[in-house]
C-alpha cells in the first residue's frame, strides 16, 4: 500500500496495548484496519487513488458521512496475520481527526455477551452493542482503539448489498 504509511508501528503499539489489558486475541480474525483522514478533499483523493489498485467493496453513508471499504490486492501482513480489508471513513462534519491509522477490528468466535462476561473487568464502550446488524464493542487505548464484533465486515457488506 504505497499510498499510506506503513501500519507496522501502529499495529505493534495496538497489539502491545491489547496485551497490557490481558485480552487473549490469538485466535480471533483481524478482518480490517481503519485509516482516518483530516478533510473531505483528502478522503476523496485517497479513495480514488486506492480504487485504482484495490477493490472498492462499498462506499456508504453511515452517521452522516461516507465510509469506503476496500479489499486489498495484497492483504497487510503482520506477525502471521493477514488483514484483508481497509476502512476509509470521511471525517464527520465539525470533527478534526489527525490523519493516520486509527483502529482495528476483530471478529470473535463467540457471542459478544459471552465475551463481555469473560472480560467484565474491562470498561468497553458499548455504543455499537445494540446495532441491528453486526453489533460491536470498542476498547479505547489512548488515541487508538480496537473493536470486537461477531461477523466479518466483508460478510456484512454482502448482506447489505443483498438486502
Secondary structure, DSSP 8 states (H G I E B T S, - for coil): -TTS--SHHHHHHHHHHHHHTT---TTSEEEEEEEE-SSHHHHHHHHHHHHHHSEEEEEEEETTEEEEEEEEEEEEEETTEEEEEEEEE---TT----SEEEEEEEE-SS-HHHHHHHTTTS--B-TTTT-SSS-EEEEEETTEEEEEESS-HHHHHHHHHH-
